[in-house]
Amino acid sequence: MQKNVEKMSINYSPNFDRKKRSNSKVKYLIFHYTGMKSENAAIKRLTNESTKVSCHYFIKNNGEIIKIVPDLYIAWHAGISSWKKDKSINSNSIGIEIYNPGHNHGYKKFNQKQVASIINLSKKLKKKYKIKKENILGHSDIAPLRKKDPGEKFPWKLLNKKKISLWHSLSEKNCKKLRSIKLNDSENFFQLLFKFGYKSTKNLNERIKIYKNFQRRFRPQLISNIVDQESYAILKSLIYLN
């Protein structure tokens, strides 16, 4: 699978900022799914000037990688976004789109060839640009009110095992004991969540959207409206690791 990373094909998009950035400006790696029924339609959308969207890399269903925008140009993949104190994440990130129909079109597991390419490409980019593992994020992390991708079936835990991304330090056994037990002090949870990096808001409906995306990322076994003790324990573990 390393071969696909080194000998990727090129299908350049016109949708990027023309001013080059330096290697040191690249701080984040952002994963997306395409959320479209057709792989070809997704590629056409990312390379069509009228859509005003793009990415740096596209991982096909068979694991092959297409370079869409060169790394040192700003691709238009994140939209309105933020993480911690950083706004407009396009400016300092690399965006990777992975073919998957998404939640609206029969969301499915990312297959083994895709996962192998995700791992190999991520390792290469992480090393090249010295990206910290806590800055390897999903679209749903940086734009939690608008997006769900790459979703709860994305292999975040495996990526952590490969020393690519962040994951909590709690055992599954301990997590299950706390699952679905309502947390009394949800305000403290949300303040920690915002400290961790997610967009801060006082609106209850927005908080629930953000919480669900936190679960998709770090507790994919159960996505609910109830802030529970398991989620709180996971978040505290992440704050410590971060």
N, C-alpha and C positions, 0 to 999 in steps of 0.2 A: 504493500500500500504506500510505502514511502516513495515509490516510483511515481505515483500519481501526483504527489506533492512537488517533486523535482521537475517533472515533465508535464506540467499542466497546460491546458489549451488556453487561448486568449480570445475573448470576445468583448472588446472594449466598449464601455458606455460613454456617451457624451455628457453624462450627468455628474459633474464634479467641479470643484473650484479649481481655477487654472493656476493659482499661486501654489508653489511647492512648499512643503513644510520640512523641517529637519527631522532626523531620526528621534531626537530627544523629545519632540512634541508628541510622539505616540505614547499614550499613557494607558489606554483601555483597549480591550478586545471584546467586541459585542457580538453575541450569537442571535440569529433570527431564524424563524422558519418562513417559507414563502407564503403559506396560507392560501394557496391556489390549487385547483384541481389538476391542472396540467403543468408539467415541468417546463415544456417549451414555451407556454404562455408566460410563465414566471420569468424566464430568461429574456423573452422579448420585451416584457414590461421594464425590466432593469436596464435594458439597452436602448430603449425608445426615448428620444429627446423630449417628447411631449409629456411623459409621466413625471419627470423631475425626481426620480428615485434611482438609486443604484446601490452598489456595495463594492467591496474590494475582491471578495472571493465568493464563488457559488459552488456548493457541493451537490452534485447530482445524485439521483437515486442509486446509481451504480458505483458511487464513491469517487467518480472522476471530479476533478476540480477545474473550474474555469476562472481565470483572472478577469475581473470586470473593470476595475480601476486600479492603477498602480498604487502601492502603499503610501507613497509620499504626497499624494494628492488627496484632498478631502472629498470623500464620497458622501452621497446624500442618503444615508440609511437610517439614521436615528430619529430625525425630526425633532419636535419639541421634547427636550430631555434634560435630565439632571442626575447627578450623583454626588452626595455630600455637598461641597461648595462649588462644584463644577457645573456649569450650564452649557447647553448646546454641545452635546458630546461628540457630534460629528467632527469638530475641529481637532480633537486629540485622540481619535479612536480608529481602529480598523474593524470593519463590519464584515461578518461572514453569514451569508444566507445559505440555508440548507433546505433542499426540497422536502416538503411535507405539506399535505393538504390542509393541515391546521384544524382548529376547533370547529370551524364552520363547514368543513367539507370532509369529515371523517378522519379526524386526527389519529395518527398511528405511531407506533414505535419507530425510532430511527434505526435503520438496519445496520448490520455488522460492517458492511463496506463503508457506509457513511460515517459510522462511529470511528472506524480506523483512520479515515481521512481527517475527521475532526481532531483526533488526538495528535496525529503527525503534524498537521498544519499548525495547530495551536502551540505545540512544543517549539516548532521552528520560529514562529512569530514572537512567542514569549521570550525566547532566548535572544533573538535578534534585537528586539526593542526594549529589553529589560523590563517587561511588563510584570507587575506584581500580581500574585494570584488573586488577591482581593479585588483587583481591577479587571478581572475577567468575568463579564456579566452577561445577562440576557436583556433583550429589548424590554421585557416586562419589568426589569429592575429599574431601568433608567426612564421608562415612560409607563409607569404602572396604572395610570388612569385610562390609557388608550390601548395597551397591548397585553397579550397573554403569552407571546412567544419568547423562547422556544417551547415553553410549556412543561407540564409535569412528567412527560415521557423523555425529556432530554437527560442524557447520562451524566448529570453533575457529580454524583457520588463517584463514578468511575473516573471522571476527570480529576477529581481530588486524589484518588489512589495513584494516578499517573503524575501527581505533583503539578497539576495545571491550574486547578481552581480551588476555591474555598469550600469547606464542608465542616459541619459541626463535629464535636468530639464525643457525643453521647452514643451509648449502645442502643441497639434496637429494643432490647429487653427493657431498659430503663425508660425509653421513650414511650413504649406501649402502656406502661403503668400510669403515665400522666395524660395519655391521649383522651380527649373529650371531657376532661375535668375542667370545668369553667374556671378561668382566672378572675379573681375578685377585683384586682386592681389593673384594669385594662389600660388606664391612662399611662401608667408607668411603662407598660409594654410598648405603647405607641411612641412614647418619648425615646425609648431605647431604639425602636425601629428607625426613627428619624435620625438618631445619632449614628446608627449603623450606615446610613447612606440614602435611604428612601426619601422621596419627596414628602415634606412636612405639610400637614393640613389639619384643620379643626373640623372639617365636614365629615360627619359620620359615614355617609355613603361612600365617600372617597377613601376614608380609612379602611373600610371593609374591602374595597377593590385592591388596595395596596396590600392588605393582610393576605388576601387570597393569592396574590402573586408571590408573596414571601413563602407561602405554603407550597405553591407550585415549584419553587426553587429548592426549598430545604425540608419540606415535609409533604412529599407528593402522595403519600398513602391516604391522606384525608384532607380535602379542601372544603372548609366550612366557614360559616359566618361567626362562629363562636371562638373567641380568643381563649385558648385553653392553656393548661399548665405545661403541656409538652412544647408548644410553640414558644412559650416564654423561656423554658429551659434551653431550647435550641438557640434562641436569640442571645441569651446571656453567654452561652458557650462561644458563639460567633464573635460577640463583642470582645471577649477575652482573647480569642485567636487573632482578631483584627488589630 
